[in-house]
């Protein structure tokens, strides 16, 4: 099991590095998000491919709170077909298509009290950069999570020459190597065992727990998605209905 143990060692190292180096940035990001949620508005979330997983993780989710709204597009999310309709080739083309993000943003009514939370491992693809630029045009703060330190000032695929981290208001580094896959094999060229999803999920809950702490200290009521599978909890459905109703009310502003 040397490969499995190597992945576990690498994963634990990433989580420790995030804790040691990124907590101040997480507080900055969480404060912006808390401001949006307290104002009755949204933290819009965005990602492509596996970077949509953190968007799906946060809400609806047991222990998640109302205030996070996914903007994820199906052609950039549901690519488990692999080939055929919505296959990998189409996905790769679309995430690199400049102007696509602008068309996505036309579908919603945004407020300058909203913010946009983007997940991107390398930060180089045009659709993500377009989303960030369009959010800024609408007065929103843009928060980006990804491998910022490893990407550095490498240019993106966007005509501006910038990468996503260079256009963000707040950046939180996932501390994951750009190669992502972290375990070398004895008889193969490519590594196995990617780390970016683990890094993203770790940062999601570090962030949301911080958002909840900030809002609780401000006296803001949180609408928390409860576990509705615990025997004997007679008010779980009531609390779940309240959270869903709050979510639906906030949708009216979109």
ChimeraX attribute file (.defattr): number of C-alpha atoms within 10 A of each C-alpha:
attribute: neighborCount
match mode: 1-to-1
recipient: residues
	/A:1	5
	/A:2	9
	/A:3	15
	/A:4	12
	/A:5	11
	/A:6	15
	/A:7	19
	/A:8	15
	/A:9	11
	/A:10	18
	/A:11	20
	/A:12	14
	/A:13	14
	/A:14	21
	/A:15	19
	/A:16	12
	/A:17	15
	/A:18	21
	/A:19	15
	/A:20	10
	/A:21	14
	/A:22	16
	/A:23	16
	/A:24	12
	/A:25	15
	/A:26	25
	/A:27	18
	/A:28	17
	/A:29	26
	/A:30	23
	/A:31	18
	/A:32	20
	/A:33	32
	/A:34	26
	/A:35	19
	/A:36	23
	/A:37	23
	/A:38	18
	/A:39	12
	/A:40	16
	/A:41	24
	/A:42	28
	/A:43	25
	/A:44	22
	/A:45	22
	/A:46	25
	/A:47	25
	/A:48	27
	/A:49	20
	/A:50	18
	/A:51	23
	/A:52	24
	/A:53	18
	/A:54	24
	/A:55	26
	/A:56	16
	/A:57	15
	/A:58	22
	/A:59	18
	/A:60	19
	/A:61	14
	/A:62	14
	/A:63	15
	/A:64	21
	/A:65	22
	/A:66	24
	/A:67	24
	/A:68	24
	/A:69	22
	/A:70	19
	/A:71	18
	/A:72	20
	/A:73	15
	/A:74	12
	/A:75	17
	/A:76	23
	/A:77	17
	/A:78	18
	/A:79	20
	/A:80	11
	/A:81	10
	/A:82	13
	/A:83	11
	/A:84	10
	/A:85	12
	/A:86	17
	/A:87	16
	/A:88	19
	/A:89	13
	/A:90	16
	/A:91	20
	/A:92	14
	/A:93	11
	/A:94	19
	/A:95	20
	/A:96	17
	/A:97	17
	/A:98	18
	/A:99	15
	/A:100	16
	/A:101	21
	/A:102	18
	/A:103	12
	/A:104	16
	/A:105	16
	/A:106	10
	/A:107	10
	/A:108	10
	/A:109	10
	/A:110	19
	/A:111	16
	/A:112	14
	/A:113	20
	/A:114	24
	/A:115	29
	/A:116	25
	/A:117	24
	/A:118	30
	/A:119	27
	/A:120	26
	/A:121	31
	/A:122	25
	/A:123	27
	/A:124	22
	/A:125	24
	/A:126	26
	/A:127	27
	/A:128	28
	/A:129	29
	/A:130	22
	/A:131	23
	/A:132	28
	/A:133	18
	/A:134	19
	/A:135	22
	/A:136	18
	/A:137	11
	/A:138	15
	/A:139	14
	/A:140	21
	/A:141	23
	/A:142	27
	/A:143	27
	/A:144	28
	/A:145	28
	/A:146	27
	/A:147	26
	/A:148	26
	/A:149	17
	/A:150	17
	/A:151	20
	/A:152	13
	/A:153	14
	/A:154	15
	/A:155	17
	/A:156	21
	/A:157	19
	/A:158	20
	/A:159	9
	/A:160	10
	/A:161	13
	/A:162	19
	/A:163	24
	/A:164	35
	/A:165	30
	/A:166	19
	/A:167	16
	/A:168	21
	/A:169	15
	/A:170	18
	/A:171	25
	/A:172	27
	/A:173	24
	/A:174	30
	/A:175	25
	/A:176	30
	/A:177	19
	/A:178	17
	/A:179	14
	/A:180	17
	/A:181	16
	/A:182	21
	/A:183	20
	/A:184	15
	/A:185	12
	/A:186	9
	/A:187	6
	/A:188	8
	/A:189	8
	/A:190	12
	/A:191	14
	/A:192	16
	/A:193	17
	/A:194	18
	/A:195	24
	/A:196	27
	/A:197	19
	/A:198	18
	/A:199	24
	/A:200	30
	/A:201	18
	/A:202	17
	/A:203	24
	/A:204	18
	/A:205	16
	/A:206	17
	/A:207	21
	/A:208	22
	/A:209	16
	/A:210	21
	/A:211	23
	/A:212	21
	/A:213	15
	/A:214	19
	/A:215	20
	/A:216	13
	/A:217	9
	/A:218	11
	/A:219	10
	/A:220	15
	/A:221	10
	/A:222	17
	/A:223	20
	/A:224	21
	/A:225	22
	/A:226	21
	/A:227	14
	/A:228	16
	/A:229	9
	/A:230	9
	/A:231	7
	/A:232	8
	/A:233	10
	/A:234	10
	/A:235	11
	/A:236	17
	/A:237	15
	/A:238	12
	/A:239	17
	/A:240	18
	/A:241	15
	/A:242	15
	/A:243	21
	/A:244	17
	/A:245	14
	/A:246	16
	/A:247	19
	/A:248	12
	/A:249	11
	/A:250	16
	/A:251	12
	/A:252	8
	/A:253	13
	/A:254	11
